[in-house]
């Protein structure tokens, strides 16, 4: 099963499809490495066993039990909702969707598209209830069979995202769900496999339901006010409330560069990939950039122009990535003044941030004084593989902060002799032994603070 997210995010997962009494129909693994993820299609009566994990909470849930669910009359449904907690932003890690098979059918493939929206308009008679600029991201869940579904039987799609879907708020958000299926001739929309509405008397177990919708004509994933349904859409979201920027002095943010590595057309306008002098391979797509060593080098990827770092003012760089193996030769992500020369590694200016792994360990180092280019790391651990880290670096007025997996690891004064960084690069510009630390980068977000006197800001690209 693949999960993809179109702009501004894209996901990749592997799948285990289970229908009825532990029967395994397919086990597919994507060629691009993914965070340990899975997706299942299980009997709906097993839904109470689908619970949150230690690292996530139920952000929204509106199905109490299978007896309160009614099949939708359209394969296109949606919901306006408010997530549990106080935000200010949301990170979604897993989605559970009850579906009904209204006929006994052998499916080769089941596909669910979820379009998320940042704004809901509750005005009466509105032509489109969800804002169209910008949408918040799209998730595509692709379940590969074959598997046999029974007539008038409920099932649950439970999908874990390869990387979290980030929403810029938690109140009055929207999600649209479109189901298609393939029983021999390709994916088609039909009314034999549909989502469900919760007709029970209970309120949502988590979050708040605002409105639900269903219609069968539009192809933009949106709905009109006249498409409202009386009962809530049955769906469950797992994840965590969070702040998209952790910089301690910021009251809000504007997005400067949001890189999810899911747009092949835009990628070369933002990054230069050099493999000629260093060797190795770079694979971009499906929501990640994977750098693999080969021969005597690993790719050297550099930012284009000022897209990576704002030319003035405070900024933050937030990086989600994992190393895929441990090797003797080091590589990583660096924010610096100027870019090193490919092949020689000569650096025109000092580094400001270095996220690096070699066989000596994994280190996050913030340089605050140009005369001391090798300070003690703000964070260090034994080198490892398949450990995902979420790291944010804040360049503030006179200080820098380093956050690792939601915990502040450094807040130190910055010497005036340290020049402002203007570039970003991944990998390593120099050759070395063939034993490299292959790395998979899932996202790089660069943001600026909202002005203290700003009343409204959208914090979008």
TORKOL-4160 file (C-alpha; in steps of 0.2 Angstrom, whole numbers, padded with zeros to 4 digits, m for minus):
461
<pt num="1" X="0000" Y="0000" Z="0000"/>
<pt num="2" X="0006" Y="0017" Z="m0005"/>
<pt num="3" X="0002" Y="0033" Z="0004"/>
<pt num="4" X="0006" Y="0049" Z="m0006"/>
<pt num="5" X="0003" Y="0067" Z="m0001"/>
<pt num="6" X="0002" Y="0080" Z="m0015"/>
<pt num="7" X="0008" Y="0097" Z="m0012"/>
<pt num="8" X="0012" Y="0102" Z="0001"/>
<pt num="9" X="0017" Y="0085" Z="0007"/>
<pt num="10" X="0018" Y="0067" Z="0001"/>
<pt num="11" X="0019" Y="0050" Z="0010"/>
<pt num="12" X="0025" Y="0033" Z="0006"/>
<pt num="13" X="0021" Y="0017" Z="0016"/>
<pt num="14" X="0022" Y="m0001" Z="0015"/>
<pt num="15" X="0006" Y="m0012" Z="0017"/>
<pt num="16" X="m0001" Y="m0027" Z="0026"/>
<pt num="17" X="m0019" Y="m0031" Z="0020"/>
<pt num="18" X="m0029" Y="m0042" Z="0032"/>
<pt num="19" X="m0047" Y="m0046" Z="0029"/>
<pt num="20" X="m0056" Y="m0058" Z="0040"/>
<pt num="21" X="m0049" Y="m0070" Z="0053"/>
<pt num="22" X="m0031" Y="m0066" Z="0050"/>
<pt num="23" X="m0031" Y="m0070" Z="0032"/>
<pt num="24" X="m0016" Y="m0061" Z="0023"/>
<pt num="25" X="m0019" Y="m0056" Z="0005"/>
<pt num="26" X="m0004" Y="m0045" Z="0001"/>
<pt num="27" X="0012" Y="m0039" Z="0008"/>
<pt num="28" X="0020" Y="m0026" Z="m0003"/>
<pt num="29" X="0035" Y="m0016" Z="0001"/>
<pt num="30" X="0040" Y="0000" Z="m0009"/>
<pt num="31" X="0057" Y="0001" Z="m0017"/>
<pt num="32" X="0060" Y="0018" Z="m0008"/>
<pt num="33" X="0064" Y="0015" Z="0010"/>
<pt num="34" X="0050" Y="0021" Z="0021"/>
<pt num="35" X="0048" Y="0024" Z="0040"/>
<pt num="36" X="0041" Y="0009" Z="0048"/>
<pt num="37" X="0023" Y="0010" Z="0042"/>
<pt num="38" X="0009" Y="m0002" Z="0039"/>
<pt num="39" X="m0009" Y="m0002" Z="0033"/>
<pt num="40" X="m0023" Y="m0014" Z="0036"/>
<pt num="41" X="m0040" Y="m0018" Z="0030"/>
<pt num="42" X="m0048" Y="m0027" Z="0044"/>
<pt num="43" X="m0066" Y="m0033" Z="0049"/>
<pt num="44" X="m0075" Y="m0018" Z="0057"/>
<pt num="45" X="m0080" Y="m0028" Z="0072"/>
<pt num="46" X="m0061" Y="m0028" Z="0076"/>
<pt num="47" X="m0061" Y="m0009" Z="0077"/>
<pt num="48" X="m0061" Y="m0007" Z="0096"/>
<pt num="49" X="m0044" Y="m0015" Z="0096"/>
<pt num="50" X="m0037" Y="m0001" Z="0085"/>
<pt num="51" X="m0030" Y="0011" Z="0098"/>
<pt num="52" X="m0017" Y="0025" Z="0100"/>
<pt num="53" X="0001" Y="0021" Z="0103"/>
<pt num="54" X="0012" Y="0029" Z="0116"/>
<pt num="55" X="0018" Y="0042" Z="0104"/>
<pt num="56" X="0001" Y="0048" Z="0098"/>
<pt num="57" X="m0016" Y="0053" Z="0104"/>
<pt num="58" X="m0033" Y="0052" Z="0096"/>
<pt num="59" X="m0036" Y="0069" Z="0088"/>
<pt num="60" X="m0053" Y="0066" Z="0082"/>
<pt num="61" X="m0064" Y="0050" Z="0083"/>
<pt num="62" X="m0082" Y="0049" Z="0077"/>
<pt num="63" X="m0087" Y="0031" Z="0077"/>
<pt num="64" X="m0093" Y="0022" Z="0093"/>
<pt num="65" X="m0096" Y="0005" Z="0087"/>
<pt num="66" X="m0101" Y="m0004" Z="0071"/>
<pt num="67" X="m0119" Y="m0005" Z="0076"/>
<pt num="68" X="m0121" Y="0014" Z="0075"/>
<pt num="69" X="m0114" Y="0015" Z="0057"/>
<pt num="70" X="m0124" Y="0017" Z="0041"/>
<pt num="71" X="m0116" Y="0016" Z="0024"/>
<pt num="72" X="m0115" Y="0032" Z="0014"/>
<pt num="73" X="m0125" Y="0034" Z="m0002"/>
<pt num="74" X="m0110" Y="0042" Z="m0011"/>
<pt num="75" X="m0092" Y="0037" Z="m0013"/>
<pt num="76" X="m0088" Y="0056" Z="m0011"/>
<pt num="77" X="m0090" Y="0062" Z="0007"/>
<pt num="78" X="m0082" Y="0075" Z="0019"/>
<pt num="79" X="m0082" Y="0082" Z="0036"/>
<pt num="80" X="m0079" Y="0099" Z="0045"/>
<pt num="81" X="m0071" Y="0096" Z="0062"/>
<pt num="82" X="m0061" Y="0103" Z="0076"/>
<pt num="83" X="m0046" Y="0092" Z="0083"/>
<pt num="84" X="m0044" Y="0089" Z="0101"/>
<pt num="85" X="m0032" Y="0098" Z="0111"/>
<pt num="86" X="m0026" Y="0116" Z="0110"/>
<pt num="87" X="m0014" Y="0115" Z="0095"/>
<pt num="88" X="m0009" Y="0127" Z="0089"/>
<pt num="89" X="m0005" Y="0116" Z="0075"/>
<pt num="90" X="m0008" Y="0097" Z="0072"/>
<pt num="91" X="0003" Y="0083" Z="0066"/>
<pt num="92" X="m0007" Y="0068" Z="0060"/>
<pt num="93" X="0002" Y="0051" Z="0060"/>
<pt num="94" X="m0012" Y="0038" Z="0057"/>
<pt num="95" X="m0030" Y="0037" Z="0050"/>
<pt num="96" X="m0044" Y="0025" Z="0052"/>
<pt num="97" X="m0058" Y="0024" Z="0040"/>
<pt num="98" X="m0074" Y="0013" Z="0042"/>
<pt num="99" X="m0080" Y="0007" Z="0025"/>
<pt num="100" X="m0094" Y="m0004" Z="0019"/>
<pt num="101" X="m0095" Y="m0017" Z="0005"/>
<pt num="102" X="m0113" Y="m0018" Z="m0001"/>
<pt num="103" X="m0110" Y="m0033" Z="m0012"/>
<pt num="104" X="m0099" Y="m0049" Z="m0012"/>
<pt num="105" X="m0085" Y="m0043" Z="m0023"/>
<pt num="106" X="m0067" Y="m0049" Z="m0026"/>
<pt num="107" X="m0056" Y="m0033" Z="m0026"/>
<pt num="108" X="m0039" Y="m0032" Z="m0033"/>
<pt num="109" X="m0036" Y="m0015" Z="m0026"/>
<pt num="110" X="m0045" Y="m0002" Z="m0015"/>
<pt num="111" X="m0040" Y="0016" Z="m0015"/>
<pt num="112" X="m0045" Y="0030" Z="m0003"/>
<pt num="113" X="m0040" Y="0049" Z="m0007"/>
<pt num="114" X="m0041" Y="0061" Z="0008"/>
<pt num="115" X="m0040" Y="0079" Z="0004"/>
<pt num="116" X="m0037" Y="0090" Z="0019"/>
<pt num="117" X="m0042" Y="0109" Z="0020"/>
<pt num="118" X="m0036" Y="0123" Z="0032"/>
<pt num="119" X="m0053" Y="0132" Z="0032"/>
<pt num="120" X="m0071" Y="0128" Z="0034"/>
<pt num="121" X="m0085" Y="0141" Z="0029"/>
<pt num="122" X="m0101" Y="0138" Z="0038"/>
<pt num="123" X="m0111" Y="0151" Z="0029"/>
<pt num="124" X="m0128" Y="0146" Z="0022"/>
<pt num="125" X="m0129" Y="0143" Z="0004"/>
<pt num="126" X="m0110" Y="0144" Z="0001"/>
<pt num="127" X="m0105" Y="0136" Z="m0015"/>
<pt num="128" X="m0089" Y="0128" Z="m0008"/>
<pt num="129" X="m0088" Y="0125" Z="0011"/>
<pt num="130" X="m0069" Y="0122" Z="0011"/>
<pt num="131" X="m0056" Y="0135" Z="0006"/>
<pt num="132" X="m0048" Y="0132" Z="m0010"/>
<pt num="133" X="m0032" Y="0142" Z="m0007"/>
<pt num="134" X="m0022" Y="0133" Z="m0001"/>
<pt num="135" X="m0028" Y="0115" Z="0003"/>
<pt num="136" X="m0018" Y="0107" Z="0017"/>
<pt num="137" X="m0012" Y="0092" Z="0008"/>
<pt num="138" X="m0018" Y="0076" Z="0001"/>
<pt num="139" X="m0016" Y="0058" Z="0007"/>
<pt num="140" X="m0018" Y="0043" Z="m0005"/>
<pt num="141" X="m0020" Y="0026" Z="0003"/>
<pt num="142" X="m0018" Y="0012" Z="m0010"/>
<pt num="143" X="m0022" Y="m0005" Z="m0004"/>
<pt num="144" X="m0016" Y="m0019" Z="m0015"/>
<pt num="145" X="m0026" Y="m0036" Z="m0015"/>
<pt num="146" X="m0033" Y="m0047" Z="m0021"/>
<pt num="147" X="m0045" Y="m0049" Z="m0007"/>
<pt num="148" X="m0063" Y="m0055" Z="m0005"/>
<pt num="149" X="m0076" Y="m0044" Z="0004"/>
<pt num="150" X="m0093" Y="m0050" Z="0010"/>
<pt num="151" X="m0109" Y="m0041" Z="0006"/>
<pt num="152" X="m0116" Y="m0029" Z="0019"/>
<pt num="153" X="m0101" Y="m0030" Z="0029"/>
<pt num="154" X="m0090" Y="m0017" Z="0037"/>
<pt num="155" X="m0072" Y="m0016" Z="0036"/>
<pt num="156" X="m0059" Y="m0003" Z="0043"/>
<pt num="157" X="m0044" Y="0004" Z="0033"/>
<pt num="158" X="m0031" Y="0008" Z="0046"/>
<pt num="159" X="m0016" Y="0018" Z="0038"/>
<pt num="160" X="0000" Y="0024" Z="0046"/>
<pt num="161" X="0008" Y="0039" Z="0037"/>
<pt num="162" X="0027" Y="0037" Z="0033"/>
<pt num="163" X="0029" Y="0055" Z="0039"/>
<pt num="164" X="0017" Y="0066" Z="0049"/>
<pt num="165" X="0004" Y="0077" Z="0039"/>
<pt num="166" X="0006" Y="0094" Z="0046"/>
<pt num="167" X="m0010" Y="0106" Z="0048"/>
<pt num="168" X="m0007" Y="0124" Z="0051"/>
<pt num="169" X="m0022" Y="0125" Z="0064"/>
<pt num="170" X="m0033" Y="0113" Z="0073"/>
<pt num="171" X="m0050" Y="0122" Z="0073"/>
<pt num="172" X="m0063" Y="0122" Z="0059"/>
<pt num="173" X="m0053" Y="0111" Z="0047"/>
<pt num="174" X="m0059" Y="0100" Z="0033"/>
<pt num="175" X="m0056" Y="0083" Z="0026"/>
<pt num="176" X="m0064" Y="0075" Z="0010"/>
<pt num="177" X="m0064" Y="0057" Z="0007"/>
<pt num="178" X="m0066" Y="0049" Z="m0011"/>
<pt num="179" X="m0066" Y="0030" Z="m0012"/>
<pt num="180" X="m0062" Y="0020" Z="m0028"/>
<pt num="181" X="m0060" Y="0001" Z="m0031"/>
<pt num="182" X="m0054" Y="m0011" Z="m0044"/>
<pt num="183" X="m0062" Y="m0028" Z="m0048"/>
<pt num="184" X="m0053" Y="m0031" Z="m0064"/>
<pt num="185" X="m0054" Y="m0016" Z="m0075"/>
<pt num="186" X="m0044" Y="m0003" Z="m0065"/>
<pt num="187" X="m0049" Y="0009" Z="m0052"/>
<pt num="188" X="m0067" Y="0016" Z="m0054"/>
<pt num="189" X="m0079" Y="0025" Z="m0043"/>
<pt num="190" X="m0094" Y="0015" Z="m0038"/>
<pt num="191" X="m0107" Y="0013" Z="m0024"/>
<pt num="192" X="m0103" Y="m0005" Z="m0019"/>
<pt num="193" X="m0089" Y="0001" Z="m0007"/>
<pt num="194" X="m0093" Y="0017" Z="0003"/>
<pt num="195" X="m0088" Y="0026" Z="0018"/>
<pt num="196" X="m0100" Y="0027" Z="0033"/>
<pt num="197" X="m0109" Y="0039" Z="0044"/>
<pt num="198" X="m0111" Y="0038" Z="0062"/>
<pt num="199" X="m0130" Y="0038" Z="0067"/>
<pt num="200" X="m0127" Y="0034" Z="0085"/>
<pt num="201" X="m0132" Y="0047" Z="0099"/>
<pt num="202" X="m0115" Y="0049" Z="0106"/>
<pt num="203" X="m0104" Y="0064" Z="0103"/>
<pt num="204" X="m0087" Y="0062" Z="0096"/>
<pt num="205" X="m0075" Y="0053" Z="0107"/>
<pt num="206" X="m0062" Y="0066" Z="0103"/>
<pt num="207" X="m0063" Y="0083" Z="0095"/>
<pt num="208" X="m0079" Y="0092" Z="0089"/>
<pt num="209" X="m0089" Y="0088" Z="0074"/>
<pt num="210" X="m0095" Y="0103" Z="0064"/>
<pt num="211" X="m0103" Y="0097" Z="0048"/>
<pt num="212" X="m0103" Y="0082" Z="0036"/>
<pt num="213" X="m0106" Y="0081" Z="0017"/>
<pt num="214" X="m0109" Y="0069" Z="0003"/>
<pt num="215" X="m0112" Y="0072" Z="m0016"/>
<pt num="216" X="m0107" Y="0063" Z="m0032"/>
<pt num="217" X="m0104" Y="0075" Z="m0045"/>
<pt num="218" X="m0089" Y="0087" Z="m0041"/>
<pt num="219" X="m0071" Y="0082" Z="m0045"/>
<pt num="220" X="m0063" Y="0095" Z="m0034"/>
<pt num="221" X="m0065" Y="0086" Z="m0017"/>
<pt num="222" X="m0076" Y="0101" Z="m0011"/>
<pt num="223" X="m0094" Y="0102" Z="m0007"/>
<pt num="224" X="m0108" Y="0115" Z="m0007"/>
<pt num="225" X="m0118" Y="0119" Z="0009"/>
<pt num="226" X="m0133" Y="0110" Z="0001"/>
<pt num="227" X="m0123" Y="0094" Z="0001"/>
<pt num="228" X="m0124" Y="0093" Z="0021"/>
<pt num="229" X="m0128" Y="0077" Z="0029"/>
<pt num="230" X="m0137" Y="0075" Z="0045"/>
<pt num="231" X="m0125" Y="0062" Z="0053"/>
<pt num="232" X="m0107" Y="0064" Z="0056"/>
<pt num="233" X="m0094" Y="0055" Z="0045"/>
<pt num="234" X="m0086" Y="0040" Z="0054"/>
<pt num="235" X="m0067" Y="0043" Z="0054"/>
<pt num="236" X="m0053" Y="0043" Z="0066"/>
<pt num="237" X="m0037" Y="0053" Z="0066"/>
<pt num="238" X="m0021" Y="0050" Z="0077"/>
<pt num="239" X="m0007" Y="0061" Z="0080"/>
<pt num="240" X="m0001" Y="0075" Z="0091"/>
<pt num="241" X="m0005" Y="0094" Z="0094"/>
<pt num="242" X="0011" Y="0103" Z="0091"/>
<pt num="243" X="0020" Y="0119" Z="0086"/>
<pt num="244" X="0027" Y="0120" Z="0068"/>
<pt num="245" X="0040" Y="0132" Z="0075"/>
<pt num="246" X="0047" Y="0130" Z="0093"/>
<pt num="247" X="0058" Y="0146" Z="0093"/>
<pt num="248" X="0054" Y="0152" Z="0110"/>
<pt num="249" X="0052" Y="0171" Z="0107"/>
<pt num="250" X="0040" Y="0169" Z="0092"/>
<pt num="251" X="0021" Y="0172" Z="0093"/>
<pt num="252" X="0018" Y="0165" Z="0076"/>
<pt num="253" X="0026" Y="0162" Z="0059"/>
<pt num="254" X="0026" Y="0164" Z="0040"/>
<pt num="255" X="0032" Y="0150" Z="0029"/>
<pt num="256" X="0048" Y="0154" Z="0019"/>
<pt num="257" X="0052" Y="0138" Z="0010"/>
<pt num="258" X="0042" Y="0122" Z="0013"/>
<pt num="259" X="0051" Y="0107" Z="0005"/>
<pt num="260" X="0043" Y="0090" Z="0006"/>
<pt num="261" X="0052" Y="0082" Z="m0009"/>
<pt num="262" X="0036" Y="0078" Z="m0018"/>
<pt num="263" X="0037" Y="0090" Z="m0032"/>
<pt num="264" X="0049" Y="0083" Z="m0046"/>
<pt num="265" X="0046" Y="0099" Z="m0057"/>
<pt num="266" X="0051" Y="0111" Z="m0043"/>
<pt num="267" X="0065" Y="0101" Z="m0035"/>
<pt num="268" X="0079" Y="0107" Z="m0048"/>
<pt num="269" X="0074" Y="0125" Z="m0046"/>
<pt num="270" X="0077" Y="0123" Z="m0027"/>
<pt num="271" X="0092" Y="0111" Z="m0026"/>
<pt num="272" X="0108" Y="0107" Z="m0036"/>
<pt num="273" X="0113" Y="0088" Z="m0035"/>
<pt num="274" X="0131" Y="0085" Z="m0039"/>
<pt num="275" X="0136" Y="0066" Z="m0041"/>
<pt num="276" X="0149" Y="0069" Z="m0054"/>
<pt num="277" X="0164" Y="0072" Z="m0042"/>
<pt num="278" X="0157" Y="0063" Z="m0027"/>
<pt num="279" X="0148" Y="0048" Z="m0033"/>
<pt num="280" X="0133" Y="0039" Z="m0026"/>
<pt num="281" X="0115" Y="0042" Z="m0030"/>
<pt num="282" X="0101" Y="0053" Z="m0026"/>
<pt num="283" X="0083" Y="0048" Z="m0027"/>
<pt num="284" X="0069" Y="0061" Z="m0025"/>
<pt num="285" X="0051" Y="0057" Z="m0025"/>
<pt num="286" X="0036" Y="0051" Z="m0015"/>
<pt num="287" X="0040" Y="0063" Z="m0001"/>
<pt num="288" X="0058" Y="0061" Z="0003"/>
<pt num="289" X="0076" Y="0063" Z="m0004"/>
<pt num="290" X="0088" Y="0048" Z="m0002"/>
<pt num="291" X="0106" Y="0050" Z="m0003"/>
<pt num="292" X="0116" Y="0034" Z="m0005"/>
<pt num="293" X="0135" Y="0032" Z="m0006"/>
<pt num="294" X="0144" Y="0024" Z="m0020"/>
<pt num="295" X="0162" Y="0022" Z="m0025"/>
<pt num="296" X="0172" Y="0036" Z="m0016"/>
<pt num="297" X="0157" Y="0048" Z="m0013"/>
<pt num="298" X="0140" Y="0052" Z="m0008"/>
<pt num="299" X="0129" Y="0065" Z="m0017"/>
<pt num="300" X="0132" Y="0084" Z="m0013"/>
<pt num="301" X="0116" Y="0093" Z="m0014"/>
<pt num="302" X="0116" Y="0112" Z="m0012"/>
<pt num="303" X="0102" Y="0125" Z="m0011"/>
<pt num="304" X="0098" Y="0137" Z="m0025"/>
<pt num="305" X="0099" Y="0156" Z="m0022"/>
<pt num="306" X="0091" Y="0162" Z="m0006"/>
<pt num="307" X="0077" Y="0149" Z="m0006"/>
<pt num="308" X="0084" Y="0140" Z="0009"/>
<pt num="309" X="0088" Y="0155" Z="0021"/>
<pt num="310" X="0080" Y="0172" Z="0022"/>
<pt num="311" X="0092" Y="0186" Z="0018"/>
<pt num="312" X="0088" Y="0196" Z="0034"/>
<pt num="313" X="0079" Y="0194" Z="0050"/>
<pt num="314" X="0076" Y="0179" Z="0062"/>
<pt num="315" X="0073" Y="0162" Z="0054"/>
<pt num="316" X="0071" Y="0144" Z="0059"/>
<pt num="317" X="0076" Y="0128" Z="0049"/>
<pt num="318" X="0067" Y="0112" Z="0054"/>
<pt num="319" X="0073" Y="0095" Z="0047"/>
<pt num="320" X="0065" Y="0078" Z="0048"/>
<pt num="321" X="0076" Y="0064" Z="0042"/>
<pt num="322" X="0084" Y="0047" Z="0047"/>
<pt num="323" X="0100" Y="0039" Z="0043"/>
<pt num="324" X="0098" Y="0022" Z="0034"/>
<pt num="325" X="0115" Y="0014" Z="0039"/>
<pt num="326" X="0131" Y="0018" Z="0049"/>
<pt num="327" X="0147" Y="0020" Z="0040"/>
<pt num="328" X="0165" Y="0027" Z="0043"/>
<pt num="329" X="0162" Y="0042" Z="0031"/>
<pt num="330" X="0152" Y="0056" Z="0038"/>
<pt num="331" X="0138" Y="0066" Z="0029"/>
<pt num="332" X="0123" Y="0077" Z="0034"/>
<pt num="333" X="0114" Y="0093" Z="0033"/>
<pt num="334" X="0123" Y="0110" Z="0035"/>
<pt num="335" X="0118" Y="0128" Z="0036"/>
<pt num="336" X="0132" Y="0139" Z="0031"/>
<pt num="337" X="0139" Y="0155" Z="0025"/>
<pt num="338" X="0142" Y="0151" Z="0006"/>
<pt num="339" X="0144" Y="0133" Z="m0001"/>
<pt num="340" X="0159" Y="0122" Z="m0001"/>
<pt num="341" X="0168" Y="0118" Z="m0017"/>
<pt num="342" X="0162" Y="0101" Z="m0024"/>
<pt num="343" X="0177" Y="0089" Z="m0024"/>
<pt num="344" X="0189" Y="0100" Z="m0013"/>
<pt num="345" X="0177" Y="0104" Z="0001"/>
<pt num="346" X="0184" Y="0121" Z="0003"/>
<pt num="347" X="0172" Y="0131" Z="0013"/>
<pt num="348" X="0171" Y="0150" Z="0010"/>
<pt num="349" X="0163" Y="0154" Z="0027"/>
<pt num="350" X="0159" Y="0146" Z="0044"/>
<pt num="351" X="0145" Y="0134" Z="0047"/>
<pt num="352" X="0131" Y="0139" Z="0058"/>
<pt num="353" X="0122" Y="0122" Z="0060"/>
<pt num="354" X="0129" Y="0105" Z="0057"/>
<pt num="355" X="0118" Y="0089" Z="0058"/>
<pt num="356" X="0131" Y="0075" Z="0055"/>
<pt num="357" X="0133" Y="0056" Z="0057"/>
<pt num="358" X="0149" Y="0045" Z="0055"/>
<pt num="359" X="0155" Y="0030" Z="0064"/>
<pt num="360" X="0159" Y="0042" Z="0079"/>
<pt num="361" X="0141" Y="0046" Z="0082"/>
<pt num="362" X="0126" Y="0057" Z="0077"/>
<pt num="363" X="0129" Y="0075" Z="0082"/>
<pt num="364" X="0119" Y="0091" Z="0081"/>
<pt num="365" X="0131" Y="0106" Z="0083"/>
<pt num="366" X="0127" Y="0125" Z="0083"/>
<pt num="367" X="0142" Y="0136" Z="0080"/>
<pt num="368" X="0140" Y="0153" Z="0089"/>
<pt num="369" X="0158" Y="0160" Z="0087"/>
<pt num="370" X="0168" Y="0161" Z="0071"/>
<pt num="371" X="0184" Y="0158" Z="0080"/>
<pt num="372" X="0178" Y="0142" Z="0087"/>
<pt num="373" X="0171" Y="0131" Z="0073"/>
<pt num="374" X="0171" Y="0115" Z="0083"/>
<pt num="375" X="0161" Y="0117" Z="0099"/>
<pt num="376" X="0154" Y="0103" Z="0109"/>
<pt num="377" X="0138" Y="0097" Z="0101"/>
<pt num="378" X="0121" Y="0102" Z="0107"/>
<pt num="379" X="0115" Y="0084" Z="0105"/>
<pt num="380" X="0125" Y="0068" Z="0103"/>
<pt num="381" X="0121" Y="0050" Z="0102"/>
<pt num="382" X="0128" Y="0034" Z="0096"/>
<pt num="383" X="0127" Y="0032" Z="0077"/>
<pt num="384" X="0112" Y="0022" Z="0072"/>
<pt num="385" X="0100" Y="0017" Z="0057"/>
<pt num="386" X="0082" Y="0020" Z="0055"/>
<pt num="387" X="0080" Y="0033" Z="0069"/>
<pt num="388" X="0070" Y="0047" Z="0064"/>
<pt num="389" X="0074" Y="0064" Z="0071"/>
<pt num="390" X="0065" Y="0080" Z="0071"/>
<pt num="391" X="0077" Y="0095" Z="0072"/>
<pt num="392" X="0074" Y="0113" Z="0073"/>
<pt num="393" X="0087" Y="0127" Z="0072"/>
<pt num="394" X="0082" Y="0145" Z="0077"/>
<pt num="395" X="0093" Y="0160" Z="0072"/>
<pt num="396" X="0086" Y="0173" Z="0084"/>
<pt num="397" X="0091" Y="0192" Z="0087"/>
<pt num="398" X="0106" Y="0188" Z="0097"/>
<pt num="399" X="0105" Y="0169" Z="0101"/>
<pt num="400" X="0103" Y="0152" Z="0093"/>
<pt num="401" X="0092" Y="0138" Z="0099"/>
<pt num="402" X="0093" Y="0119" Z="0095"/>
<pt num="403" X="0077" Y="0108" Z="0097"/>
<pt num="404" X="0079" Y="0089" Z="0095"/>
<pt num="405" X="0063" Y="0079" Z="0095"/>
<pt num="406" X="0053" Y="0092" Z="0103"/>
<pt num="407" X="0066" Y="0096" Z="0117"/>
<pt num="408" X="0076" Y="0111" Z="0118"/>
<pt num="409" X="0094" Y="0106" Z="0118"/>
<pt num="410" X="0103" Y="0123" Z="0117"/>
<pt num="411" X="0099" Y="0141" Z="0119"/>
<pt num="412" X="0116" Y="0151" Z="0118"/>
<pt num="413" X="0122" Y="0168" Z="0114"/>
<pt num="414" X="0128" Y="0171" Z="0097"/>
<pt num="415" X="0145" Y="0181" Z="0094"/>
<pt num="416" X="0143" Y="0196" Z="0082"/>
<pt num="417" X="0158" Y="0189" Z="0073"/>
<pt num="418" X="0148" Y="0174" Z="0066"/>
<pt num="419" X="0142" Y="0179" Z="0049"/>
<pt num="420" X="0124" Y="0176" Z="0044"/>
<pt num="421" X="0122" Y="0160" Z="0035"/>
<pt num="422" X="0115" Y="0161" Z="0017"/>
<pt num="423" X="0116" Y="0143" Z="0011"/>
<pt num="424" X="0111" Y="0125" Z="0015"/>
<pt num="425" X="0118" Y="0108" Z="0009"/>
<pt num="426" X="0116" Y="0090" Z="0011"/>
<pt num="427" X="0128" Y="0075" Z="0009"/>
<pt num="428" X="0147" Y="0078" Z="0008"/>
<pt num="429" X="0156" Y="0088" Z="m0005"/>
<pt num="430" X="0172" Y="0078" Z="m0003"/>
<pt num="431" X="0177" Y="0060" Z="m0008"/>
<pt num="432" X="0182" Y="0047" Z="0005"/>
<pt num="433" X="0180" Y="0029" Z="0009"/>
<pt num="434" X="0166" Y="0019" Z="0001"/>
<pt num="435" X="0157" Y="0016" Z="0018"/>
<pt num="436" X="0145" Y="0031" Z="0019"/>
<pt num="437" X="0130" Y="0035" Z="0031"/>
<pt num="438" X="0116" Y="0034" Z="0018"/>
<pt num="439" X="0102" Y="0047" Z="0023"/>
<pt num="440" X="0084" Y="0050" Z="0019"/>
<pt num="441" X="0077" Y="0067" Z="0021"/>
<pt num="442" X="0058" Y="0069" Z="0023"/>
<pt num="443" X="0056" Y="0087" Z="0024"/>
<pt num="444" X="0065" Y="0104" Z="0026"/>
<pt num="445" X="0055" Y="0119" Z="0032"/>
<pt num="446" X="0061" Y="0136" Z="0034"/>
<pt num="447" X="0051" Y="0149" Z="0042"/>
<pt num="448" X="0051" Y="0167" Z="0048"/>
<pt num="449" X="0042" Y="0175" Z="0063"/>
<pt num="450" X="0027" Y="0185" Z="0062"/>
<pt num="451" X="0029" Y="0203" Z="0067"/>
<pt num="452" X="0024" Y="0207" Z="0085"/>
<pt num="453" X="0011" Y="0219" Z="0079"/>
<pt num="454" X="0003" Y="0208" Z="0066"/>
<pt num="455" X="m0015" Y="0205" Z="0069"/>
<pt num="456" X="m0018" Y="0192" Z="0055"/>
<pt num="457" X="m0006" Y="0180" Z="0046"/>
<pt num="458" X="m0009" Y="0165" Z="0036"/>
<pt num="459" X="0008" Y="0156" Z="0038"/>
<pt num="460" X="0007" Y="0148" Z="0021"/>
<pt num="461" X="0019" Y="0147" Z="0007"/>
